[in-house]
Amino acid sequence: MKTEEILGALDFLRAAEALKDVERSAHTSRGRVESTAEHTWRLCLMAMLFADGLEGIDLGKLLRICIVHDLGEALSGDIPAIVQTPGGGKAARERADLEELCRPLPEARRAEILALWEEYEAAATPEAVLAKGFDKLETLLQHTQGRNPAGFDYAFNLDYGRKQTAAHPLMAEIRAILDEATRARMAVPPPPKEAP
């Protein structure tokens, strides 16, 4: 690898570090707001753990898609699913941000990352379809174990990502388990508000 390629990769990694501070709508089990980087890490772990149930899938490609799927959020942040609107421009913004983020990389690497993101966005391959489904499942899992604020909308999760999580029998089975966990969380009364 040439020195300028190393320098470009380091510049890219420095910019991508911003994902560690991009907050999502999910909360950790200790009540801290989750970052996009944390979501992506567990999404990759989830894909790896369930890979044995995904015959004919290229796990390396699935993991690469998972790694880049939210990378554009490093620049403009995350838009929670509950406030997204059809045609709201989220994908176009993420694509433009990803192009900007990848600018220091050599053309071939830039093209590879953008192609993986586009594959994910279009659900163009079996790996991309699975990445989309696991993305939804990881979010649902976090919402069932997070210390969520009072008024958290668990009911939204019962419909969230239904199409993506129905794309494979294994994902549908995981979804059914997580839906039950969501219903269980809905049945628990919220904690009392703290006195001022």
Z-matrix of the N, CA and C atoms (Angstrom, degrees):
N
C 1 1.445
C 2 1.527 1 108.21
N 3 1.308 2 115.58 1 135.22
C 4 1.469 3 120.98 2 -179.74
C 5 1.527 4 110.36 3 -75.99
N 6 1.327 5 115.40 4 153.97
C 7 1.467 6 120.78 5 -178.71
C 8 1.515 7 111.69 6 -56.23
N 9 1.350 8 117.88 7 -42.57
C 10 1.470 9 119.28 8 -179.11
C 11 1.530 10 111.62 9 -65.53
N 12 1.335 11 117.15 10 -30.42
C 13 1.463 12 120.11 11 175.92
C 14 1.529 13 110.85 12 -69.81
N 15 1.325 14 116.09 13 -39.19
C 16 1.468 15 120.36 14 176.56
C 17 1.524 16 109.79 15 -62.96
N 18 1.325 17 116.65 16 -45.60
C 19 1.463 18 121.07 17 179.58
C 20 1.525 19 110.99 18 -62.65
N 21 1.330 20 117.31 19 -41.29
C 22 1.458 21 121.44 20 178.10
C 23 1.521 22 111.61 21 -63.62
N 24 1.344 23 115.86 22 -42.67
C 25 1.466 24 120.07 23 178.92
C 26 1.523 25 110.76 24 -63.71
N 27 1.325 26 117.26 25 -39.83
C 28 1.464 27 120.28 26 178.29
C 29 1.529 28 110.83 27 -66.16
N 30 1.332 29 117.28 28 -40.21
C 31 1.473 30 120.23 29 176.29
C 32 1.530 31 110.36 30 -60.95
N 33 1.309 32 116.25 31 -43.82
C 34 1.471 33 121.36 32 178.14
C 35 1.526 34 110.41 33 -60.71
N 36 1.323 35 116.94 34 -46.82
C 37 1.465 36 120.97 35 -179.18
C 38 1.531 37 111.70 36 -64.17
N 39 1.329 38 116.43 37 -36.37
C 40 1.469 39 119.28 38 176.33
C 41 1.525 40 110.58 39 -63.01
N 42 1.317 41 116.47 40 -41.98
C 43 1.466 42 120.04 41 179.43
C 44 1.528 43 110.83 42 -69.47
N 45 1.330 44 117.25 43 -39.82
C 46 1.466 45 121.41 44 -179.72
C 47 1.525 46 111.34 45 -66.39
N 48 1.312 47 117.82 46 -22.40
C 49 1.463 48 121.92 47 178.64
C 50 1.527 49 111.43 48 -56.68
N 51 1.325 50 116.80 49 -23.31
C 52 1.466 51 120.96 50 179.68
C 53 1.528 52 111.86 51 -58.64
N 54 1.337 53 117.81 52 -24.10
C 55 1.474 54 120.16 53 177.92
C 56 1.527 55 112.04 54 -60.32
N 57 1.329 56 117.03 55 -22.92
C 58 1.458 57 119.97 56 178.04
C 59 1.527 58 111.56 57 -67.82
N 60 1.339 59 116.61 58 -22.28
C 61 1.462 60 121.24 59 -178.95
C 62 1.524 61 113.49 60 -108.11
N 63 1.327 62 118.24 61 -2.82
C 64 1.465 63 120.32 62 178.14
C 65 1.520 64 107.85 63 -78.21
N 66 1.320 65 115.72 64 116.06
C 67 1.455 66 120.42 65 -177.02
C 68 1.516 67 111.51 66 -86.12
N 69 1.323 68 114.50 67 145.17
C 70 1.458 69 123.07 68 175.78
C 71 1.528 70 108.60 69 -109.57
N 72 1.319 71 116.78 70 -178.02
C 73 1.463 72 119.83 71 -179.59
C 74 1.531 73 112.31 72 -86.25
N 75 1.316 74 117.45 73 -7.34
C 76 1.464 75 121.54 74 -178.90
C 77 1.528 76 110.51 75 -85.28
N 78 1.329 77 114.44 76 154.62
C 79 1.459 78 121.62 77 177.26
C 80 1.521 79 109.21 78 -119.33
N 81 1.317 80 115.94 79 147.20
C 82 1.456 81 120.33 80 177.75
C 83 1.527 82 109.58 81 -74.60
N 84 1.307 83 116.11 82 173.86
C 85 1.463 84 120.11 83 -179.98
C 86 1.527 85 111.73 84 -66.35
N 87 1.314 86 117.82 85 -15.99
C 88 1.469 87 121.41 86 175.96
C 89 1.525 88 112.04 87 -96.79
N 90 1.340 89 116.59 88 -1.68
C 91 1.456 90 120.27 89 175.44
C 92 1.517 91 115.63 90 97.69
N 93 1.326 92 117.82 91 -1.25
C 94 1.460 93 121.08 92 178.27
C 95 1.520 94 109.27 93 -79.16
N 96 1.323 95 117.31 94 145.71
C 97 1.463 96 121.03 95 177.42
C 98 1.531 97 108.36 96 -68.17
N 99 1.314 98 115.53 97 134.05
C 100 1.471 99 122.93 98 -178.52
C 101 1.524 100 110.45 99 -77.46
N 102 1.324 101 116.49 100 148.13
C 103 1.469 102 121.49 101 175.00
C 104 1.531 103 110.26 102 -97.45
N 105 1.321 104 115.20 103 161.05
C 106 1.465 105 120.16 104 175.81
C 107 1.523 106 110.56 105 -61.07
N 108 1.332 107 117.54 106 -38.00
C 109 1.467 108 120.53 107 179.63
C 110 1.527 109 110.76 108 -62.17
N 111 1.325 110 116.90 109 -40.00
C 112 1.466 111 120.23 110 179.24
C 113 1.524 112 110.70 111 -66.90
N 114 1.313 113 116.73 112 -40.71
C 115 1.470 114 120.81 113 176.47
C 116 1.526 115 110.18 114 -60.82
N 117 1.323 116 116.82 115 -46.22
C 118 1.466 117 120.91 116 -178.53
C 119 1.518 118 111.32 117 -63.52
N 120 1.325 119 117.06 118 -40.45
C 121 1.463 120 120.30 119 178.43
C 122 1.524 121 110.52 120 -58.80
N 123 1.350 122 117.08 121 -48.70
C 124 1.461 123 117.87 122 -176.50
C 125 1.517 124 111.80 123 -74.09
N 126 1.321 125 117.55 124 -28.04
C 127 1.465 126 120.48 125 173.18
C 128 1.530 127 109.70 126 -59.51
N 129 1.331 128 116.84 127 -46.05
C 130 1.475 129 120.63 128 178.49
C 131 1.525 130 111.04 129 -63.80
N 132 1.314 131 116.38 130 -41.21
C 133 1.466 132 120.25 131 178.20
C 134 1.523 133 110.54 132 -62.60
N 135 1.320 134 116.66 133 -41.90
C 136 1.466 135 121.72 134 178.46
C 137 1.531 136 110.68 135 -61.22
N 138 1.327 137 116.86 136 -47.66
C 139 1.470 138 120.91 137 179.46
C 140 1.526 139 110.56 138 -59.68
N 141 1.318 140 116.75 139 -41.75
C 142 1.459 141 120.89 140 179.78
C 143 1.534 142 110.62 141 -64.18
N 144 1.328 143 117.33 142 -44.43
C 145 1.465 144 120.67 143 -176.36
C 146 1.526 145 113.28 144 -66.60
N 147 1.331 146 116.32 145 -33.13
C 148 1.461 147 119.28 146 -177.22
C 149 1.531 148 113.13 147 -97.71
N 150 1.324 149 117.73 148 4.80
C 151 1.464 150 121.51 149 -176.33
C 152 1.527 151 113.15 150 -59.02
N 153 1.328 152 117.58 151 -32.00
C 154 1.469 153 119.70 152 -179.14
C 155 1.522 154 112.13 153 -62.98
N 156 1.306 155 117.65 154 -22.88
C 157 1.456 156 121.50 155 178.74
C 158 1.520 157 113.49 156 -92.49
N 159 1.332 158 116.87 157 11.34
C 160 1.470 159 122.08 158 -175.91
C 161 1.523 160 110.43 159 -122.52
N 162 1.310 161 116.18 160 73.94
C 163 1.468 162 120.56 161 -177.44
C 164 1.518 163 112.32 162 -58.42
N 165 1.338 164 114.66 163 139.80
C 166 1.459 165 120.95 164 174.99
C 167 1.516 166 114.87 165 76.64
N 168 1.318 167 117.96 166 9.18
C 169 1.460 168 121.75 167 -178.78
C 170 1.523 169 109.62 168 -96.19
N 171 1.319 170 115.62 169 140.40
C 172 1.460 171 122.40 170 174.80
C 173 1.532 172 106.75 171 -85.82
N 174 1.338 173 116.72 172 100.56
C 175 1.454 174 121.03 173 -175.97
C 176 1.528 175 111.47 174 -61.15
N 177 1.319 176 117.20 175 -39.25
C 178 1.466 177 119.64 176 178.88
C 179 1.520 178 111.58 177 -59.12
N 180 1.316 179 116.22 178 -43.55
C 181 1.463 180 120.20 179 178.54
C 182 1.519 181 110.82 180 -67.23
N 183 1.330 182 117.17 181 -42.05
C 184 1.456 183 120.86 182 178.08
C 185 1.523 184 110.28 183 -58.35
N 186 1.319 185 117.32 184 -44.76
C 187 1.462 186 120.66 185 179.71
C 188 1.529 187 111.77 186 -66.14
N 189 1.319 188 117.68 187 -39.40
C 190 1.478 189 120.05 188 178.01
C 191 1.524 190 110.64 189 -62.87
N 192 1.332 191 116.51 190 -40.71
C 193 1.475 192 119.74 191 177.89
C 194 1.525 193 109.56 192 -64.25
N 195 1.321 194 117.29 193 -43.94
C 196 1.468 195 120.75 194 179.21
C 197 1.532 196 110.95 195 -60.44
N 198 1.315 197 116.68 196 -40.95
C 199 1.460 198 120.64 197 -178.61
C 200 1.527 199 111.72 198 -63.11
N 201 1.319 200 118.11 199 -38.85
C 202 1.473 201 119.83 200 -175.09
C 203 1.526 202 113.74 201 -94.85
N 204 1.328 203 119.20 202 -7.69
C 205 1.461 204 120.11 203 -169.64
C 206 1.531 205 113.58 204 -59.09
N 207 1.313 206 119.61 205 -33.46
C 208 1.471 207 122.52 206 -179.93
C 209 1.526 208 112.36 207 -115.27
N 210 1.304 209 117.54 208 14.38
C 211 1.468 210 121.63 209 -175.21
C 212 1.525 211 112.68 210 -59.04
N 213 1.328 212 117.88 211 -35.35
C 214 1.459 213 121.03 212 179.41
C 215 1.516 214 113.03 213 -62.41
N 216 1.325 215 117.25 214 -20.27
C 217 1.459 216 120.51 215 179.22
C 218 1.523 217 112.59 216 -66.97
N 219 1.319 218 117.48 217 -11.90
C 220 1.466 219 120.74 218 178.54
C 221 1.526 220 111.47 219 -59.63
N 222 1.322 221 117.36 220 -27.57
C 223 1.466 222 119.89 221 -177.26
C 224 1.520 223 113.51 222 -96.60
N 225 1.312 224 119.03 223 -45.49
C 226 1.470 225 120.66 224 -174.46
C 227 1.522 226 114.28 225 -111.68
N 228 1.320 227 117.56 226 -2.00
C 229 1.455 228 120.23 227 176.80
C 230 1.513 229 113.77 228 87.85
N 231 1.313 230 114.22 229 -176.47
C 232 1.463 231 123.31 230 -176.75
C 233 1.521 232 109.60 231 -100.82
N 234 1.318 233 115.56 232 145.81
C 235 1.461 234 121.28 233 171.28
C 236 1.525 235 106.11 234 -112.92
N 237 1.325 236 117.95 235 112.08
C 238 1.463 237 119.73 236 -177.90
C 239 1.530 238 111.64 237 -57.20
N 240 1.308 239 115.99 238 143.92
C 241 1.474 240 121.76 239 -177.98
C 242 1.520 241 111.83 240 -55.99
N 243 1.301 242 116.74 241 -35.39
C 244 1.462 243 120.94 242 -175.05
C 245 1.538 244 112.48 243 -66.68
N 246 1.344 245 117.61 244 -19.49
C 247 1.468 246 120.20 245 178.88
C 248 1.534 247 113.05 246 -111.10
N 249 1.327 248 117.36 247 0.32
C 250 1.465 249 120.18 248 178.20
C 251 1.526 250 110.31 249 -71.55
N 252 1.330 251 114.67 250 148.25
C 253 1.464 252 120.48 251 176.43
C 254 1.518 253 108.97 252 -126.91
N 255 1.336 254 117.67 253 146.85
C 256 1.462 255 119.74 254 176.28
C 257 1.531 256 109.62 255 -58.91
N 258 1.317 257 115.81 256 135.58
C 259 1.455 258 120.33 257 -179.89
C 260 1.517 259 113.29 258 71.79
N 261 1.338 260 117.38 259 17.71
C 262 1.454 261 121.35 260 -177.93
C 263 1.517 262 114.90 261 -78.22
N 264 1.321 263 117.55 262 -1.70
C 265 1.460 264 120.89 263 175.97
C 266 1.516 265 115.65 264 84.48
N 267 1.333 266 117.17 265 8.53
C 268 1.466 267 120.05 266 -178.73
C 269 1.528 268 111.45 267 -59.31
N 270 1.312 269 117.56 268 -47.62
C 271 1.466 270 120.68 269 -177.40
C 272 1.526 271 111.42 270 -64.11
N 273 1.318 272 117.26 271 -43.24
C 274 1.474 273 120.18 272 -179.80
C 275 1.524 274 110.79 273 -63.42
N 276 1.321 275 116.27 274 -40.68
C 277 1.471 276 119.94 275 178.81
C 278 1.525 277 110.66 276 -64.97
N 279 1.338 278 116.79 277 -45.27
C 280 1.465 279 119.92 278 179.50
C 281 1.529 280 111.16 279 -63.04
N 282 1.325 281 116.79 280 -39.49
C 283 1.472 282 120.51 281 178.96
C 284 1.525 283 110.17 282 -63.14
N 285 1.333 284 117.62 283 -46.09
C 286 1.472 285 121.25 284 179.31
C 287 1.529 286 110.51 285 -63.44
N 288 1.330 287 116.69 286 -41.20
C 289 1.468 288 120.12 287 178.53
C 290 1.523 289 111.14 288 -65.23
N 291 1.321 290 116.70 289 -39.04
C 292 1.454 291 120.09 290 178.85
C 293 1.526 292 110.72 291 -65.52
N 294 1.318 293 117.35 292 -40.64
C 295 1.472 294 120.50 293 175.63
C 296 1.522 295 110.51 294 -57.92
N 297 1.325 296 116.29 295 -45.64
C 298 1.472 297 121.27 296 179.40
C 299 1.521 298 110.72 297 -62.84
N 300 1.303 299 116.46 298 -45.11
C 301 1.457 300 121.59 299 -179.43
C 302 1.526 301 111.57 300 -61.13
N 303 1.322 302 116.71 301 -37.81
C 304 1.469 303 121.96 302 -176.43
C 305 1.528 304 113.61 303 -82.97
N 306 1.311 305 117.58 304 -4.15
C 307 1.467 306 121.45 305 -175.85
C 308 1.533 307 114.17 306 -51.12
N 309 1.346 308 120.95 307 -39.24
C 310 1.469 309 119.73 308 -178.22
C 311 1.536 310 114.67 309 -73.14
N 312 1.327 311 116.97 310 -9.88
C 313 1.464 312 120.45 311 -175.21
C 314 1.525 313 111.59 312 -84.20
N 315 1.326 314 116.98 313 155.20
C 316 1.466 315 120.00 314 173.66
C 317 1.529 316 110.10 315 -60.59
N 318 1.301 317 116.77 316 152.44
C 319 1.467 318 122.34 317 -174.35
C 320 1.537 319 112.36 318 -52.16
N 321 1.326 320 117.56 319 -43.97
C 322 1.465 321 120.59 320 -177.01
C 323 1.535 322 111.14 321 -63.28
N 324 1.331 323 117.22 322 -42.20
C 325 1.461 324 120.46 323 -179.85
C 326 1.530 325 110.31 324 -70.20
N 327 1.326 326 116.39 325 -40.60
C 328 1.472 327 121.33 326 176.83
C 329 1.526 328 109.84 327 -57.80
N 330 1.339 329 115.44 328 -47.53
C 331 1.471 330 120.64 329 -179.39
C 332 1.527 331 110.94 330 -62.90
N 333 1.324 332 117.29 331 -38.58
C 334 1.467 333 120.96 332 179.54
C 335 1.530 334 111.20 333 -62.75
N 336 1.322 335 116.92 334 -46.94
C 337 1.466 336 120.97 335 -178.56
C 338 1.522 337 110.54 336 -65.41
N 339 1.331 338 116.94 337 -44.46
C 340 1.463 339 119.96 338 179.37
C 341 1.531 340 111.24 339 -64.32
N 342 1.324 341 116.90 340 -38.60
C 343 1.469 342 120.44 341 179.02
C 344 1.528 343 110.98 342 -65.31
N 345 1.329 344 117.70 343 -39.68
C 346 1.461 345 120.78 344 177.61
C 347 1.531 346 110.52 345 -64.37
N 348 1.345 347 116.73 346 -41.56
C 349 1.460 348 120.30 347 178.79
C 350 1.530 349 110.45 348 -64.47
N 351 1.330 350 116.79 349 -43.59
C 352 1.472 351 120.59 350 179.81
C 353 1.526 352 111.01 351 -65.03
N 354 1.328 353 116.21 352 -38.40
C 355 1.471 354 120.94 353 176.77
C 356 1.526 355 109.84 354 -60.46
N 357 1.331 356 116.05 355 -43.67
C 358 1.462 357 121.13 356 177.09
C 359 1.528 358 110.42 357 -62.48
N 360 1.305 359 116.33 358 -50.99
C 361 1.463 360 121.48 359 -175.18
C 362 1.531 361 111.29 360 -58.55
N 363 1.336 362 116.32 361 -39.54
C 364 1.460 363 121.35 362 -178.14
C 365 1.530 364 112.74 363 -88.20
N 366 1.327 365 117.01 364 -5.42
C 367 1.475 366 121.28 365 -173.58
C 368 1.523 367 109.09 366 48.83
N 369 1.344 368 114.42 367 50.27
C 370 1.461 369 121.98 368 -169.54
C 371 1.527 370 114.66 369 -82.84
N 372 1.313 371 118.48 370 -14.05
C 373 1.465 372 121.94 371 -178.14
C 374 1.528 373 108.79 372 -137.18
N 375 1.325 374 117.03 373 164.49
C 376 1.469 375 118.46 374 176.12
C 377 1.529 376 112.27 375 -57.02
N 378 1.335 377 117.49 376 -37.90
C 379 1.463 378 120.63 377 178.88
C 380 1.524 379 111.58 378 -64.14
N 381 1.329 380 116.98 379 -39.94
C 382 1.466 381 120.96 380 179.33
C 383 1.524 382 110.86 381 -68.22
N 384 1.316 383 116.96 382 -38.98
C 385 1.466 384 121.10 383 177.45
C 386 1.531 385 109.53 384 -61.52
N 387 1.324 386 115.96 385 -44.55
C 388 1.462 387 120.09 386 178.88
C 389 1.527 388 111.24 387 -65.86
N 390 1.325 389 117.30 388 -40.49
C 391 1.468 390 120.41 389 178.42
C 392 1.526 391 110.22 390 -59.09
N 393 1.324 392 116.78 391 -42.37
C 394 1.469 393 120.37 392 178.68
C 395 1.533 394 110.90 393 -63.37
N 396 1.319 395 116.26 394 -43.07
C 397 1.457 396 119.77 395 179.36
C 398 1.521 397 112.27 396 -65.47
N 399 1.331 398 117.02 397 -46.50
C 400 1.457 399 120.00 398 178.98
C 401 1.530 400 111.56 399 -64.67
N 402 1.333 401 116.71 400 -33.21
C 403 1.469 402 120.80 401 176.09
C 404 1.528 403 109.70 402 -57.46
N 405 1.313 404 116.65 403 -46.14
C 406 1.472 405 120.92 404 179.16
C 407 1.533 406 110.44 405 -67.28
N 408 1.325 407 116.80 406 -42.56
C 409 1.460 408 120.12 407 -178.56
C 410 1.530 409 112.06 408 -64.04
N 411 1.331 410 116.67 409 -39.08
C 412 1.465 411 118.62 410 178.77
C 413 1.517 412 110.38 411 -63.61
N 414 1.318 413 116.65 412 -40.02
C 415 1.463 414 120.60 413 178.16
C 416 1.527 415 110.53 414 -63.29
N 417 1.324 416 116.47 415 -45.62
C 418 1.465 417 120.16 416 178.59
C 419 1.534 418 111.24 417 -61.32
N 420 1.322 419 115.93 418 -42.53
C 421 1.462 420 120.40 419 178.21
C 422 1.526 421 110.20 420 -59.30
N 423 1.332 422 117.23 421 -45.54
C 424 1.462 423 120.38 422 -179.56
C 425 1.519 424 111.03 423 -62.41
N 426 1.321 425 116.02 424 -41.05
C 427 1.469 426 118.95 425 -179.76
C 428 1.529 427 112.22 426 -66.80
N 429 1.343 428 117.76 427 -25.39
C 430 1.469 429 118.89 428 178.95
C 431 1.518 430 112.08 429 -82.48
N 432 1.317 431 118.04 430 -16.65
C 433 1.460 432 118.85 431 -178.62
C 434 1.519 433 113.30 432 -116.59
N 435 1.324 434 117.37 433 -9.19
C 436 1.454 435 119.82 434 -178.35
C 437 1.522 436 112.45 435 -74.72
N 438 1.328 437 114.91 436 154.18
C 439 1.464 438 120.12 437 171.91
C 440 1.524 439 106.06 438 -85.99
N 441 1.319 440 114.77 439 86.04
C 442 1.461 441 122.49 440 -172.34
C 443 1.524 442 110.82 441 -81.79
N 444 1.328 443 116.02 442 152.88
C 445 1.468 444 118.94 443 -179.19
C 446 1.528 445 111.42 444 -70.40
N 447 1.329 446 115.71 445 162.04
C 448 1.465 447 121.32 446 175.71
C 449 1.518 448 108.65 447 -57.00
N 450 1.306 449 116.42 448 141.15
C 451 1.459 450 120.78 449 179.19
C 452 1.518 451 114.05 450 83.30
N 453 1.327 452 117.56 451 6.96
C 454 1.468 453 120.07 452 179.38
C 455 1.523 454 109.60 453 -58.66
N 456 1.320 455 117.58 454 135.34
C 457 1.466 456 122.43 455 -173.82
C 458 1.532 457 111.47 456 -88.95
N 459 1.316 458 115.78 457 81.38
C 460 1.464 459 120.38 458 178.38
C 461 1.524 460 111.39 459 -66.41
N 462 1.316 461 117.90 460 -32.85
C 463 1.464 462 121.26 461 -178.21
C 464 1.529 463 110.94 462 -59.39
N 465 1.319 464 118.03 463 -34.56
C 466 1.464 465 121.73 464 177.52
C 467 1.530 466 110.17 465 -55.80
N 468 1.333 467 115.77 466 -38.46
C 469 1.467 468 120.21 467 -176.53
C 470 1.522 469 113.50 468 -66.03
N 471 1.320 470 117.46 469 -24.25
C 472 1.468 471 119.35 470 -177.91
C 473 1.525 472 112.19 471 -69.24
N 474 1.326 473 118.03 472 -20.16
C 475 1.470 474 121.83 473 174.81
C 476 1.519 475 112.94 474 -109.12
N 477 1.305 476 117.15 475 -17.63
C 478 1.467 477 122.36 476 -175.22
C 479 1.536 478 111.57 477 -59.26
N 480 1.328 479 116.57 478 126.27
C 481 1.457 480 121.78 479 173.92
C 482 1.510 481 115.45 480 64.91
N 483 1.313 482 117.13 481 21.88
C 484 1.465 483 120.39 482 -176.43
C 485 1.533 484 111.34 483 -57.54
N 486 1.334 485 118.05 484 -45.09
C 487 1.463 486 121.26 485 -179.08
C 488 1.529 487 111.06 486 -61.44
N 489 1.328 488 117.24 487 -46.09
C 490 1.468 489 121.09 488 -177.10
C 491 1.528 490 111.71 489 -66.85
N 492 1.316 491 117.03 490 -37.18
C 493 1.464 492 119.39 491 -177.29
C 494 1.530 493 112.69 492 -81.75
N 495 1.313 494 117.14 493 -7.87
C 496 1.467 495 121.14 494 176.42
C 497 1.524 496 111.89 495 -93.43
N 498 1.319 497 117.75 496 1.57
C 499 1.463 498 121.86 497 -173.15
C 500 1.523 499 114.13 498 -74.96
N 501 1.321 500 118.22 499 -11.60
C 502 1.467 501 121.31 500 -179.81
C 503 1.533 502 107.45 501 -149.34
N 504 1.328 503 118.24 502 140.87
C 505 1.478 504 120.29 503 -178.35
C 506 1.532 505 113.76 504 -56.43
N 507 1.322 506 117.52 505 -37.74
C 508 1.467 507 119.74 506 179.27
C 509 1.529 508 110.40 507 -64.78
N 510 1.324 509 116.72 508 -43.36
C 511 1.460 510 119.41 509 178.83
C 512 1.530 511 110.53 510 -65.12
N 513 1.315 512 117.40 511 -38.12
C 514 1.472 513 120.31 512 178.44
C 515 1.523 514 110.87 513 -63.20
N 516 1.330 515 116.69 514 -37.82
C 517 1.469 516 120.17 515 178.44
C 518 1.530 517 110.48 516 -67.34
N 519 1.328 518 116.21 517 -43.89
C 520 1.469 519 119.95 518 177.20
C 521 1.523 520 109.44 519 -61.33
N 522 1.325 521 116.10 520 -42.83
C 523 1.466 522 121.26 521 -179.96
C 524 1.528 523 111.09 522 -58.37
N 525 1.324 524 117.60 523 -44.07
C 526 1.461 525 121.04 524 -179.67
C 527 1.530 526 110.79 525 -60.22
N 528 1.311 527 116.28 526 -40.56
C 529 1.468 528 120.76 527 178.78
C 530 1.529 529 110.00 528 -65.60
N 531 1.328 530 116.57 529 -43.85
C 532 1.466 531 120.42 530 -179.40
C 533 1.526 532 111.93 531 -69.74
N 534 1.328 533 117.57 532 -32.41
C 535 1.466 534 119.74 533 175.30
C 536 1.529 535 110.52 534 -63.58
N 537 1.325 536 116.42 535 -39.92
C 538 1.470 537 119.64 536 177.26
C 539 1.526 538 110.25 537 -64.20
N 540 1.324 539 116.54 538 -40.92
C 541 1.465 540 119.78 539 177.64
C 542 1.530 541 110.73 540 -64.88
N 543 1.322 542 116.98 541 -36.20
C 544 1.467 543 120.91 542 177.09
C 545 1.518 544 110.37 543 -64.53
N 546 1.328 545 116.61 544 -45.94
C 547 1.471 546 119.95 545 178.24
C 548 1.533 547 111.26 546 -60.74
N 549 1.321 548 116.15 547 -37.52
C 550 1.465 549 119.93 548 177.97
C 551 1.528 550 110.69 549 -64.23
N 552 1.344 551 116.65 550 -40.79
C 553 1.475 552 119.91 551 177.70
C 554 1.521 553 110.55 552 -65.49
N 555 1.328 554 117.37 553 -36.63
C 556 1.468 555 120.99 554 179.64
C 557 1.528 556 111.13 555 -64.17
N 558 1.331 557 117.07 556 -29.91
C 559 1.453 558 121.64 557 -176.52
C 560 1.529 559 113.04 558 -78.59
N 561 1.331 560 116.58 559 -15.22
C 562 1.468 561 120.50 560 -178.81
C 563 1.531 562 108.44 561 -85.37
N 564 1.322 563 117.79 562 125.91
C 565 1.467 564 118.66 563 178.75
C 566 1.516 565 110.89 564 -64.32
N 567 1.341 566 117.48 565 147.14
C 568 1.463 567 119.77 566 179.56
C 569 1.526 568 110.59 567 -64.56
N 570 1.326 569 116.95 568 152.41
C 571 1.475 570 119.08 569 178.45
C 572 1.523 571 109.88 570 -65.04
N 573 1.331 572 116.45 571 151.25
C 574 1.465 573 118.79 572 179.27
C 575 1.522 574 110.29 573 -64.48
N 576 1.326 575 114.46 574 148.76
C 577 1.464 576 119.04 575 178.31
C 578 1.523 577 108.69 576 -71.04
N 579 1.334 578 113.85 577 142.81
C 580 1.466 579 119.10 578 179.45
C 581 1.526 580 109.44 579 -73.50
N 582 1.309 581 115.36 580 144.51
C 583 1.472 582 120.66 581 178.49
C 584 1.522 583 109.53 582 -69.25
N 585 1.335 584 117.45 583 146.17
C 586 1.484 585 119.73 584 179.83
C 587 1.498 586 113.19 585 -68.76
